[in-house]
Each structure stands twice: as structure tokens, then as C-alpha cells.
Amino acid sequence: MPEAYQSEESAFINLSRSFISVLCGYSWTILVIGFAFFHEGIPNPIKFAFFPLLALYIFGIVKSIKEYGRWLMPFSLIILIGIIVFYPGKTVGWIWLNSIVSTVLVSLGILANRKRIVAIMTIQFMVLIFNYYSYFIVSEAVLKTGNVLSRGLLLVIQQSIFIFAVSFNWRKEFSAAQDRDKERVVFLRNLIARERGKKLSELWQNNSIKIHAVTLNTIRSILKLSEHDLKNSIPEIKEILLKEEDDRVTYFLKGNVIAAVRAGISSAKSSLHITVRAEGENIKISRRISEVIINALEELISNAQQHAGAKNLVISWSVKREPQELIFENEAENAIIRIGITHDGTTPNVKTLPGLGTTLVIEKEILSVGGTVNFALSDVGSQVISWSIPSTTNDFEAISDKPPKSLAVEKSRLFYAITMVGQIGVGIPFFMFLSFWWDGVKFLSAVGLLTCSFTCYLLYRKKRIDWLASSVVAILCIVTMAATPVIAYTCTTGLPLHYILTSTGYTLAMLLVWGRWQISLLGYAVWLYFANDLFRTVPWECRFIVRLPISAIIFLFPFGIFLIWISFKGFTKFSKSEKEIAQRNSLVVEEQSKLNSALENISELNSYAVTKIMDVISDFENTSKLSDEGSFTLHQLDSRLRTQLQLDPLGVGTLTNLAAKMSEAAVANNSWLNVRALYGDSKQFTLPEKVEKAFIKFAGEVPPGSSVQVLSNGGDTTLSMRIAGVSLADINLIFKNISDELVQSELEFILEENTEEGADQKEVVLLLTKKLNVSENVI
């Protein structure tokens, strides 16, 4: 996927950049404030390292689009932590240092992925062990006072939960995003392939070619053969009509250029003298490309013999290898195959327009596989036809009708909540052993334990917390705060306040994104009310015990809102991309439905035509004569089939659609039109209803055998008819009433008598043209 926002993995990377930048920024803010206001007694090594490491953090932000930039931010803090531990100075608020370590552990956890999860967790445990070890080598560590639980053990539990919860959950969500991206890449590539019509369109094309090769050619043969020849050909005609499989399929299995060329020559069953000239190696090609080469060669060779009267024909082919990145490997080699055909037949008159076989079998089929075709028509000499096609098409795996749905936005909310599980989860062992610090706190311990346990349970259900559960969690947090005794504390006895404020405050912050934010904000206001009372109960010299969680929670709420904004901002374009893919997929599914319907309709029409042909043959076998009624029926079948075969199921231009309706109208009025090429018209514009009705009515009244065709040339699209047996004056009179509408639609309308030599009888040529430079009324 060319654009980063289309990748769920990239969206998660952007989210991780935001997380790490803000988390490490919080720690650096603490350090900058401490450096600015409490710089006395700070050892020189810390002073010298401080600003370079701060610059390293800023450089990491600048380069955070790269993975090494995201690593630089936590490592700037890790280096500083090591220096502080060995050169602590005279006064160290150790609990602040533990807060910094916690942000480092979370930041490292956010970097976890499939490849680096082991290395990252090793680094995390090294930081954790180093931090715990520092309690025993630094005399100023405040948390060394009191009972055994205060000697860093609770912080080890808290930070261990950080390591497991954040690292494993981030790895899981990030890996899931990568997996969905792979699915999405396959889906999108398949969608593009389906948009190019490489599946059902091929089936439509193959079916159309078979109908052209069997049914239509059979009709033309019956009409052209003499009664004697027809009688002798009846067994062969029946065999062709009733044969279900095409013998040419056996050639497709050979899978190389020479095999395809030989199969095409063999299928043509021509008496021409054919020379094959090869340049380049005989590479493997896909089955679909083999089919295209065989069909095109068969049609071109037949045309050269039947229509151009050629005696000699030269086929030259060459191969040019071209590197091509494929999603799926296959045996076919990547190259461009160029095939040229030259014969010594008569050059078609420039006024002779291509017929159904040329447009359907050759041009449309070659274009359908990404090839190009060129017909060089000169005034003298032979006809040269050249075409280029790729050696393979990507045979993509089948895909479902619905694209893989991303849960990236919800997962980002969940991950934000999971980052707080360390602060919430540490409350479970803390409230169980709260009596080690305070007496008579059974109710507080029970409520606090219930609050933290219930919150962790709701979080790991991985379902958004509803109104009721959010209200229960918020009430439990407030009850826990209200049950906390407001008495005079010492630095040791006041230490539990840190964990009470942390577990309840982070629970409310978690509700901000994973529950109902309205409940979270209301609970936060009440939480601040109780926190303010508790803050005054701790001696000034150790108020950092309470000040840290309060300032952290104050910071956390705007931080949470900021991250929500970043998350949704980062996923907005990704979500928009997903919607666009879904819309495109819906369009493709709709197109497939049209193709299915068209396939069903043309198959039914072909079956009907075969039945009617067999009836005509049966009648001929009884009478030994092709009746006028039988001949008329065959002409009508030919008209209907040729019309339907040339109508693109996915949409045709206005004039092509008009020609098709005219052909149908002729058959409905017990007449028929000789339908030639209805191809190349994709121009849609508003055709006045009066004009359309006039042409459809006219088509139902023209003599049987009048021809109709639509072609685009140089951007102009022309519907042309040749009508024999009617005078120019009569036709002028018919269209006189719509002359104003034709002018308003800027359609060029021409009626003239055909004066070409060799015409058996006079005929009128009708031309209706839509010019390229007309932009009005275009849909």
C-alpha cells in the first residue's frame, strides 16, 4: 500500500510514537523541574550528562518516524538513570526516580514486536533489577524505611506488571495489525485485479468467443452454403453445435510460447503457407495468456484467408524479459511477448470497419490481459498486425466479498487502558497487606481490593465498559478515597497514600478511554476533592509521596485526551481508506452481479439459438431446402446474438446502447439488422427521449438486412446505418421532426446516398456522431 495511512501497522507506529514521546516527555519534565529548582548538590557527572541526554531525547522525537528514533527516547532516560544511581548527590526523592523507571518500562514495552519481544523484555528486566538493586546501595533511598513491603517490593510488583501487560499486549495488537495489513494487501491487490475484470470478464469473454466460433459461424455457414453442400455438412454442424468441450483446451496445458503459437495455427485449420520466425527463448506462460494467443492467432489467420485472400502469412514473435513484482509466486516467467503477423492478402479499404471477430476475439481479449494491439492499414501492400502481451497474469487467491475489518481505533483505546494496568494491578497486593502500615482498615482494604480486581477483570474482557460498569468503578474509587483516614502521617506511615492515590486515579483515567468519559470526568473531580485533603496530612519534607500521584493524575487526564486525539487523528485517514476500499469492493460486487446476469442471459440466448438452428436443420432434412422462414429465423438469431455479445455488461456508451435497442426493435417488428461492430464507445451523454424513440421506431421499419454499427475514432463516436431499398427523401422526411433536438444535443446528423462502385442497389448511409470536444450534457 503506497500511502502510510492506509496501513494499520503504520497507524499503530504513529500511536506508539505519541505514547513514547509523551511518556518520556513526562519523565524529562520531572527531571527538568528538579534540575532547575533543586540543582544544589547535584554531582558534576549528572550536570554534564543532563543536557546532551535531553538533546538525545529531542533528537529521538525528530527521528521517531524511524525505529531507532523511538529507541533513543527511552534510552536517553536509561543512561541518565544509571548516572543518577551511581552519583545520587545528597538529596534524592527516590519515588520520583521509580516513576521515571516506570515510564521507561512502558516505553520499551511499546516497542515490542514479534522479532524483538525477547530482547526488549530482557532490557526491561535489567532496568527493573538495576532499579531494585539501587535501593540497597544508595543511603538516601526513602523507600528503604518502614516494613519489608516498602523496600521496593511493591514497586517491583508494579513494574513487573508493566513489563508483562504492556509488552505482551502491544506485541499482540501490533502483530494483529501486521497480519491484517497482509490480509488487506492481498485483498486490495485482488480488488484491483477484480476491478480490471480479470475473472468474470474472462468467463464472459471466453463464452462470447465460443458463441462466436460455434453458433454464429454455424449460422453464417448455413446461410452461405449451397443446398448440396449444406446437406453434406449437416452431420458436422450437429457435432459442432452439440459438442460441450473445445478441443483447444488440450493445447493450453503445454504452457509456453511455441506451444501456444502452434495451437493457434492448428486451431485455424487454414490452407495458408505459414512461416514462423522466433526471436528469444521459449519461456513459460500462464494458461490465460496461452488462451489469448491461440484465440487471436486463430481469428487473424482465418481473416487473412477468408477476407483478405492471402496465400502466405508470416508469424514472428519475440520475448523481452521485464522484472515484475508479484504477490504470489507462479511458474510463469515475467516478460513481454511481442507477436507480429504479415500476410500478402488485399489490404482492407479504409472505409471497411472491423467486424465482430476482430474486435471481440482479438482486440478486446488482448486488452483484457494488459496487452496492446496495432493494426497497420496501408494503401498498398500487405496488412501488418502487431500485438504485445505480458507472459503471465497474477492468479490471485479467491477473496471474500467483505474486506478485512480493522479494529485499530478500538485497539488503540484498549492499549491506552492496558498501559495503566501496572498502576491499577499493584493495588491488589497493596490492599491485601495494607494492615502492615495502618490498623483498623479492613473496610478500606476490602473496597480497594474490590476496586482494583473488578477493574482488571473489566479491562481484560476486552469489551468497552458500559455506563453501569463505569458508574460502579467510579463509585468504588470514590468510596476508597472517602474511606482513607485523614490523620497526621509521617513519611513512613504516609507512604500507602501514594498507592491509594495511584490505584484509584489511574482507574478513573482508564475509564476515560475504555469506559464512559463522562463518568470518568465526574469521578475525577470528586477524586481531586479527597486528594486535596490527604495532601495536607503529610509532612512538608515528604509530601512528594502524595504530590507525585496527584501531579501524575493531573498530567494523565490531559495526556489521555491528547492521546485520544492523536489516536483518532492518526486513524482518521486509515479509516477513510478502509471506507474507500469497502466502497470499491461494493462496486466490484455489483459489477460481478451484472456480469453474472449477462452470462446467464447470453447463455440462455445461445441455448435458444442452438435449439432454433436445430429446428431449421430438421426442416431442411425433411424438405431438402432451406426455407425463407428458416433463413429469416437464422438472420434474426444472428442479429440478436451479435448485439448481445458486443454489449459490455459493465456499461456501454449512449450510441452503442441506442444501436442495441434499434436491433432489438427490428427483431420485435419481425425484421432484423446486420449488426457489425458495436465497440469502442464508452461516452455517456444525455440523449433526448424524442431522438431515441425516433431512431428505435425507424429501426423497426427499415428493410431486413440493413446494417448498423458504432465505432469511436479519435474521440468521436459514430452510429452508422446502411439502408437499402429506401429513398433519401423518405428518410429525410422521417427525421425532419427531430432536427431541433439533434441540434440542441450537438449531435452531427448526416444522411447521404452511397455512391460506392459495386453496390448492387442504391442505399442510404445514416451517420449520427458525437464529437469529442462537446462537453455539455455529458454525464
NORCORFEN-V607143 format. One record per residue. N is the residue number from 0. SS is DSSP state (h for helix, s for strand, l for the rest). Layout:
N:SS + N:SS
This chain:
0:l + 1:l + 2:l + 3:h + 4:h + 5:h + 6:l + 7:h + 8:h + 9:h + 10:h + 11:h + 12:h + 13:h + 14:h + 15:h + 16:h + 17:h + 18:h + 19:h + 20:h + 21:h + 22:h + 23:h + 24:h + 25:h + 26:h + 27:h + 28:h + 29:h + 30:h + 31:h + 32:h + 33:h + 34:h + 35:h + 36:h + 37:l + 38:l + 39:l + 40:l + 41:l + 42:l + 43:h + 44:h + 45:h + 46:h + 47:h + 48:h + 49:h + 50:h + 51:h + 52:h + 53:h + 54:h + 55:h + 56:h + 57:h + 58:h + 59:h + 60:h + 61:h + 62:l + 63:l + 64:l + 65:l + 66:h + 67:h + 68:h + 69:h + 70:h + 71:h + 72:h + 73:h + 74:h + 75:h + 76:h + 77:h + 78:h + 79:h + 80:h + 81:h + 82:h + 83:h + 84:h + 85:h + 86:l + 87:l + 88:l + 89:l + 90:l + 91:l + 92:l + 93:h + 94:h + 95:h + 96:h + 97:h + 98:h + 99:h + 100:h + 101:h + 102:h + 103:h + 104:h + 105:h + 106:h + 107:h + 108:h + 109:h + 110:l + 111:l + 112:l + 113:l + 114:l + 115:l + 116:h + 117:h + 118:h + 119:h + 120:h + 121:h + 122:h + 123:h + 124:h + 125:h + 126:h + 127:h + 128:h + 129:h + 130:h + 131:h + 132:h + 133:h + 134:h + 135:h + 136:h + 137:l + 138:l + 139:l + 140:l + 141:h + 142:h + 143:h + 144:l + 145:l + 146:l + 147:h + 148:h + 149:h + 150:l + 151:l + 152:h + 153:h + 154:h + 155:h + 156:h + 157:h + 158:h + 159:h + 160:h + 161:h + 162:h + 163:h + 164:h + 165:h + 166:h + 167:h + 168:h + 169:h + 170:h + 171:h + 172:h + 173:h + 174:h + 175:h + 176:h + 177:h + 178:h + 179:h + 180:h + 181:h + 182:h + 183:h + 184:h + 185:h + 186:h + 187:h + 188:h + 189:h + 190:h + 191:h + 192:h + 193:h + 194:h + 195:l + 196:l + 197:l + 198:l + 199:h + 200:h + 201:h + 202:h + 203:h + 204:h + 205:h + 206:h + 207:h + 208:h + 209:h + 210:h + 211:h + 212:h + 213:h + 214:h + 215:h + 216:h + 217:h + 218:h + 219:h + 220:h + 221:h + 222:h + 223:h + 224:l + 225:l + 226:h + 227:h + 228:h + 229:h + 230:h + 231:h + 232:h + 233:h + 234:h + 235:h + 236:h + 237:h + 238:h + 239:h + 240:h + 241:h + 242:l + 243:l + 244:l + 245:l + 246:l + 247:l + 248:h + 249:h + 250:h + 251:h + 252:l + 253:l + 254:l + 255:s + 256:h + 257:h + 258:h + 259:h + 260:h + 261:h + 262:h + 263:h + 264:h + 265:h + 266:h + 267:h + 268:l + 269:l + 270:l + 271:l + 272:s + 273:s + 274:s + 275:s + 276:s + 277:s + 278:s + 279:l + 280:l + 281:l + 282:l + 283:s + 284:l + 285:l + 286:h + 287:h + 288:h + 289:h + 290:h + 291:h + 292:h + 293:h + 294:h + 295:h + 296:h + 297:h + 298:h + 299:h + 300:h + 301:h + 302:h + 303:h + 304:h + 305:h + 306:l + 307:l + 308:l + 309:l + 310:l + 311:s + 312:s + 313:s + 314:s + 315:s + 316:s + 317:s + 318:s + 319:s + 320:s + 321:l + 322:l + 323:l + 324:l + 325:l + 326:l + 327:l + 328:l + 329:l + 330:l + 331:l + 332:l + 333:l + 334:s + 335:s + 336:s + 337:s + 338:s + 339:s + 340:s + 341:s + 342:s + 343:l + 344:l + 345:l + 346:l + 347:l + 348:l + 349:l + 350:l + 351:l + 352:l + 353:l + 354:l + 355:h + 356:h + 357:h + 358:h + 359:h + 360:h + 361:h + 362:h + 363:h + 364:h + 365:h + 366:h + 367:h + 368:l + 369:l + 370:l + 371:s + 372:s + 373:s + 374:s + 375:s + 376:l + 377:l + 378:l + 379:l + 380:l + 381:l + 382:s + 383:s + 384:s + 385:s + 386:s + 387:s + 388:s + 389:s + 390:l + 391:l + 392:l + 393:l + 394:l + 395:l + 396:l + 397:l + 398:l + 399:l + 400:l + 401:l + 402:l + 403:l + 404:l + 405:l + 406:l + 407:h + 408:h + 409:h + 410:h + 411:h + 412:h + 413:h + 414:h + 415:h + 416:h + 417:h + 418:l + 419:l + 420:h + 421:h + 422:h + 423:h + 424:h + 425:h + 426:h + 427:h + 428:h + 429:h + 430:h + 431:h + 432:l + 433:h + 434:h + 435:h + 436:l + 437:l + 438:l + 439:l + 440:l + 441:h + 442:h + 443:h + 444:h + 445:h + 446:h + 447:h + 448:h + 449:h + 450:h + 451:h + 452:h + 453:h + 454:h + 455:h + 456:h + 457:h + 458:h + 459:h + 460:l + 461:l + 462:l + 463:l + 464:l + 465:l + 466:h + 467:h + 468:h + 469:h + 470:h + 471:h + 472:h + 473:h + 474:h + 475:h + 476:h + 477:h + 478:h + 479:h + 480:h + 481:h + 482:h + 483:l + 484:l + 485:l + 486:l + 487:l + 488:s + 489:l + 490:l + 491:l + 492:l + 493:l + 494:h + 495:h + 496:h + 497:h + 498:h + 499:h + 500:h + 501:h + 502:h + 503:h + 504:h + 505:h + 506:h + 507:h + 508:h + 509:h + 510:h + 511:h + 512:h + 513:h + 514:l + 515:l + 516:h + 517:h + 518:h + 519:h + 520:h + 521:h + 522:h + 523:h + 524:h + 525:h + 526:h + 527:h + 528:h + 529:h + 530:h + 531:h + 532:h + 533:h + 534:h + 535:l + 536:l + 537:s + 538:l + 539:h + 540:h + 541:h + 542:l + 543:h + 544:h + 545:h + 546:h + 547:h + 548:h + 549:h + 550:h + 551:h + 552:h + 553:h + 554:h + 555:h + 556:h + 557:h + 558:h + 559:h + 560:h + 561:h + 562:h + 563:h + 564:h + 565:h + 566:h + 567:h + 568:h + 569:h + 570:h + 571:h + 572:h + 573:h + 574:h + 575:h + 576:h + 577:h + 578:h + 579:h + 580:h + 581:h + 582:h + 583:h + 584:h + 585:h + 586:h + 587:h + 588:h + 589:h + 590:h + 591:h + 592:h + 593:h + 594:h + 595:h + 596:h + 597:h + 598:h + 599:h + 600:h + 601:h + 602:h + 603:h + 604:h + 605:h + 606:h + 607:h + 608:h + 609:h + 610:h + 611:h + 612:h + 613:h + 614:h + 615:h + 616:h + 617:h + 618:h + 619:h + 620:h + 621:h + 622:h + 623:l + 624:l + 625:l + 626:l + 627:h + 628:h + 629:h + 630:h + 631:h + 632:h + 633:h + 634:h + 635:h + 636:h + 637:h + 638:h + 639:h + 640:h + 641:h + 642:h + 643:h + 644:h + 645:l + 646:l + 647:l + 648:l + 649:l + 650:l + 651:l + 652:l + 653:h + 654:h + 655:h + 656:h + 657:h + 658:h + 659:h + 660:h + 661:h + 662:h + 663:h + 664:h + 665:h + 666:h + 667:h + 668:l + 669:l + 670:l + 671:l + 672:s + 673:s + 674:s + 675:s + 676:s + 677:s + 678:s + 679:l + 680:l + 681:l + 682:l + 683:l + 684:s + 685:l + 686:l + 687:l + 688:h + 689:h + 690:h + 691:h + 692:h + 693:h + 694:h + 695:h + 696:h + 697:h + 698:h + 699:l + 700:l + 701:l + 702:l + 703:l + 704:l + 705:s + 706:s + 707:s + 708:s + 709:s + 710:s + 711:s + 712:s + 713:l + 714:l + 715:s + 716:s + 717:s + 718:s + 719:s + 720:s + 721:s + 722:s + 723:s + 724:l + 725:l + 726:l + 727:h + 728:h + 729:h + 730:h + 731:h + 732:h + 733:h + 734:h + 735:h + 736:h + 737:h + 738:h + 739:h + 740:h + 741:h + 742:h + 743:h + 744:l + 745:l + 746:s + 747:s + 748:s + 749:s + 750:s + 751:s + 752:s + 753:l + 754:l + 755:l + 756:l + 757:l + 758:l + 759:l + 760:l + 761:l + 762:s + 763:s + 764:s + 765:s + 766:s + 767:s + 768:s + 769:s + 770:l + 771:l + 772:l + 773:l + 774:l + 775:l + 776:l + 777:s + 778:l
